Amino acid sequence: MEGKVAVLGDVDFVMPFSALGLDTYPVGQADEDITESAAKIIDGKYALVVVAEKQAPAAEEVFSTQRDKPVPCIVVVPFTTEPKGFATEALGEVIKMATGINILRG
């Protein structure tokens, strides 16, 4: 598991990561495809998971089972012209877990 990185998102999001040699999971907008890929990522025992904000809400149910574990570290990244706030909220929760304070909440 050491050093393994997975990237979950639409084709445009994962393409640059694929060029870097990371394991990519390109998905569309169907919740079923997203949750299926998220489950494969959990089974793959990755250390870091990068998730596009657009697909993060659908993957949340699968990834929430890993939230209290040190690995994988799941990072939600905004990738749209109109961020939905999910990435900021997810980052705030990770910061709160690490420090006890969500510094991103106003």
C-alpha positions in Angstrom: 0.0 0.0 0.0 2.9 2.4 0.6 2.8 5.2 -1.9 -0.2 4.0 -3.9 -2.4 6.9 -5.2 -5.8 6.6 -6.8 -7.7 9.3 -8.6 -11.5 9.3 -9.1 -13.3 11.7 -11.4 -14.5 12.3 -14.9 -12.1 11.7 -17.8 -10.9 15.3 -18.0 -10.1 15.3 -14.3 -8.1 12.0 -14.2 -6.2 12.4 -17.6 -3.3 14.5 -16.2 -2.9 12.1 -13.3 -2.9 9.1 -15.6 0.0 10.8 -17.5 1.9 10.8 -14.2 1.4 7.1 -13.9 -1.1 7.2 -11.1 -4.0 4.7 -10.9 -7.0 6.5 -12.3 -10.7 5.7 -12.1 -12.6 7.7 -14.8 -16.3 7.8 -14.2 -19.3 9.6 -15.5 -22.1 11.2 -13.4 -24.0 7.9 -12.6 -23.9 7.4 -8.9 -23.7 3.6 -9.4 -20.5 3.9 -11.4 -19.0 6.3 -8.9 -19.8 4.1 -5.8 -18.5 1.0 -7.7 -15.2 2.7 -8.5 -15.0 4.0 -4.9 -15.4 0.5 -3.6 -12.6 -0.8 -5.9 -10.4 2.0 -4.6 -11.0 1.0 -1.0 -10.3 -2.7 -1.9 -7.1 -1.5 -3.6 -5.6 -0.3 -0.3 -4.4 3.1 -1.5 -2.5 5.5 0.7 -4.0 8.6 -1.0 -7.2 9.1 -2.9 -7.8 12.2 -4.9 -11.5 12.8 -5.7 -13.0 15.4 -8.1 -15.6 17.5 -6.2 -18.2 16.7 -8.8 -18.1 13.0 -8.0 -17.4 13.3 -4.3 -21.0 13.4 -3.0 -21.8 10.1 -4.7 -18.6 8.5 -3.4 -19.1 9.8 0.2 -21.1 6.8 1.3 -18.3 4.4 0.4 -15.5 6.7 1.6 -17.2 7.6 4.9 -16.4 4.1 6.3 -12.7 5.1 6.0 -12.9 8.5 7.6 -11.5 7.6 11.0 -8.7 5.6 9.6 -5.2 7.0 9.0 -5.2 5.6 5.4 -6.4 6.2 2.9 -6.1 10.0 3.0 -9.0 11.1 0.9 -8.7 14.6 -0.6 -11.6 16.2 -2.5 -10.4 18.7 -5.2 -12.6 21.3 -6.9 -12.5 20.9 -10.7 -15.5 22.9 -12.0 -16.0 26.4 -13.0 -18.6 26.6 -10.2 -17.3 24.9 -7.0 -20.2 23.4 -5.0 -18.4 23.8 -1.6 -18.1 20.1 -1.1 -14.3 20.2 -1.4 -14.0 23.0 1.2 -16.3 21.2 3.6 -14.4 17.9 3.2 -11.0 19.7 3.7 -12.4 21.4 6.8 -13.4 18.1 8.3 -9.9 16.7 7.7 -8.3 19.7 9.3 -10.7 19.4 12.3 -9.8 15.8 12.7 -6.1 16.6 12.7 -6.2 19.8 14.8 -9.5 19.8 16.6 -10.6 23.0 14.9 -12.2 23.6 11.5 -10.4 26.8 10.5 -12.2 27.0 7.2 -15.6 27.5 8.8 -16.5 31.2 9.2 
